Amino acid sequence: MSQNKKIEERGGVLIIFFVALLAIMKVINGSFEKKIVNANNNEVSYSDWYNAKSIKQIMKESERDHLSALLSAGVFDKDKSSKVKEKIEDTKSLIYKYEAEKTEILMGSANIPPSAWVQDLDGEMGKIVGLREWRDISRQLTETVAKIDLGILFLQISLVFGVVGLIIHENPRLQNMFTWLMIGSGFMGIALSLYGYVLSL
């Protein structure tokens, strides 16, 4: 078997190998991109949820302050004063409740003691992932996708080198050089893709 034939056969096998890896990496990257969209959607949803609790808390704080000011001014008689005091205490309880709910929505159930769980999710306690955690998940997955994208780019470059190596018949030395460039670029792509995948673990 001639040297050219050996180089071409080796190049052909490597091209098939890198094409298969490229397809796998694209599928994996696609799944990570879907997870990024999900994490971003949850981040927006939890942010809106947190803001809604903040607005409710501010409204109750204003109500408490208003009632306390009226009570201090002596606007109410004794009977009304006792009812206003009860209303102020109820308002304070709601303020504390909203503050605790905000904390759980922000931090996540796993990052606070079970005794501090106050916010349910679909009727279950302790299931809140947390706004900060969704942000971290989104950032981590974005880094993963960026690394795998770079790995895919190197795999694509390796295929270009491989095809060029197969086209060049008359110069075995140049053909061999392109084959080694394909191998180098391919393994660089594999390394970057694996590094990106490890970032997601």
C-alpha positions in Angstrom: 0.0 0.0 0.0 1.4 3.4 -1.0 2.1 6.1 1.6 -0.6 8.3 0.0 -3.2 5.6 0.4 -2.2 5.1 4.1 -2.5 8.8 4.8 -5.9 9.0 3.0 -7.3 6.0 4.8 -6.1 7.4 8.2 -7.5 10.8 7.3 -10.8 9.3 6.2 -11.2 7.4 9.5 -10.3 10.5 11.5 -12.8 12.6 9.6 -15.6 10.1 10.4 -14.5 10.1 14.0 -14.5 14.0 14.3 -17.8 14.3 12.4 -19.4 11.9 14.9 -18.0 13.9 17.8 -19.2 17.1 16.3 -22.7 15.8 16.0 -22.6 14.7 19.7 -21.3 18.0 20.9 -24.0 19.9 18.9 -26.7 17.8 20.6 -25.2 18.3 24.0 -24.9 22.0 23.4 -28.5 22.2 22.2 -29.6 20.6 25.5 -27.6 23.1 27.5 -29.0 26.0 25.5 -32.5 24.8 26.4 -31.5 24.7 30.1 -30.2 28.3 29.8 -33.6 29.5 28.4 -35.3 27.7 31.3 -33.0 29.2 33.9 -33.4 32.7 32.4 -37.2 32.3 32.4 -37.2 31.1 36.0 -34.9 34.0 36.9 -37.3 36.5 35.5 -40.3 34.7 37.1 -38.6 34.6 40.5 -37.5 38.3 40.2 -41.1 39.3 39.5 -42.3 37.2 42.4 -39.7 38.8 44.7 -40.7 42.3 43.6 -44.4 41.5 44.1 -43.6 40.5 47.7 -41.6 43.7 48.2 -44.5 45.8 47.0 -46.9 44.1 49.4 -44.4 44.5 52.2 -44.0 48.3 51.5 -47.8 48.7 51.4 -48.2 47.0 54.8 -45.3 49.1 56.2 -47.0 52.3 55.0 -50.3 51.0 56.6 -48.6 50.3 59.9 -46.9 53.7 60.0 -50.1 55.5 59.1 -52.1 53.7 61.8 -49.3 54.2 64.4 -49.3 57.9 63.6 -53.0 58.2 64.0 -52.9 56.2 67.2 -50.1 58.4 68.6 -52.1 61.5 67.7 -55.0 60.3 69.8 -57.5 60.3 67.0 -59.3 57.2 68.2 -61.3 56.6 71.4 -60.4 53.6 73.7 -62.6 51.1 71.9 -61.3 52.0 68.5 -57.7 52.3 69.8 -57.7 48.6 70.8 -58.9 47.6 67.4 -56.3 49.7 65.7 -53.6 48.2 67.9 -54.8 44.7 66.8 -54.7 45.9 63.2 -51.2 47.2 63.6 -50.1 43.9 65.1 -51.7 42.0 62.2 -49.9 44.3 59.8 -46.6 43.7 61.5 -47.1 39.9 61.2 -47.7 40.3 57.5 -44.6 42.4 57.1 -42.5 39.7 58.9 -44.2 37.1 56.7 -43.4 38.9 53.4 -39.8 39.5 54.6 -39.4 35.7 55.3 -41.0 34.8 51.9 -38.7 37.3 50.1 -35.7 35.7 51.9 -36.7 32.2 50.8 -37.4 33.3 47.2 -34.0 35.1 47.0 -31.9 32.4 48.8 -33.7 29.2 48.0 -35.2 26.7 50.5 -32.0 24.6 50.6 -30.0 27.6 51.8 -32.1 28.4 54.9 -33.2 26.2 57.9 -36.3 24.2 57.4 -37.9 26.1 60.3 -37.6 29.3 58.1 -39.6 27.8 55.2 -42.7 29.9 54.7 -43.2 29.9 51.0 -44.8 26.9 49.2 -44.4 26.0 45.5 -47.4 24.2 44.1 -48.5 23.4 47.6 -45.1 21.9 48.7 -42.7 23.5 51.2 -39.0 23.5 50.8 -39.1 23.4 46.9 -38.0 27.0 46.2 -34.8 27.0 44.1 -34.0 30.7 44.7 -33.4 33.7 42.5 -29.7 33.8 43.2 -29.4 30.1 42.3 -31.2 30.5 39.0 -28.8 33.4 38.2 -25.8 31.1 39.1 -27.2 28.3 37.0 -27.7 30.6 34.0 -24.2 32.0 34.3 -22.6 28.6 34.7 -24.5 27.1 31.7 -23.6 30.1 29.6 -19.9 29.5 30.3 -20.4 25.8 29.5 -22.0 26.6 26.1 -19.3 29.1 25.3 -16.6 26.5 25.9 -18.4 23.8 23.9 -19.1 26.3 21.1 -15.3 26.9 20.9 -14.7 23.2 21.0 -17.2 22.8 18.1 -15.4 25.5 16.2 -12.0 23.6 16.5 -13.7 20.3 15.4 -15.1 22.1 12.3 -11.6 23.5 11.6 -10.2 20.0 12.0 -12.6 18.7 9.4 -11.5 21.4 7.0 -7.9 20.4 7.4 -8.9 16.7 6.9 -10.8 17.4 3.7 -7.9 19.5 2.4 -5.5 16.6 3.3 -7.6 14.2 1.3 -7.8 16.5 -1.7 -4.0 16.9 -1.9 -2.7 13.7 -3.7 0.4 14.8 -5.4 2.3 16.0 -2.2 2.4 13.3 0.6 4.4 15.6 2.9 1.8 18.3 2.6 -1.0 15.8 2.9 0.6 14.4 6.1 0.9 17.9 7.5 -2.8 18.6 7.0 -3.6 15.3 8.6 -1.6 16.3 11.7 -3.3 19.7 11.7 -6.6 17.9 11.7 -5.6 15.7 14.6 -4.3 18.7 16.6 -7.4 20.9 16.0 -9.7 17.9 16.6 -8.2 17.1 20.0 -8.2 20.7 20.9 -11.9 20.8 20.2 -12.4 17.6 22.3 -10.5 19.1 25.2 -12.5 22.4 25.1 -15.8 20.6 24.8 -15.0 18.3 27.7 -13.8 21.2 29.8 -17.1 23.0 29.1 -19.1 19.8 30.0 -17.1 19.5 33.3 -18.1 23.1 34.1 -21.8 22.1 34.1 -21.3 19.3 36.7 
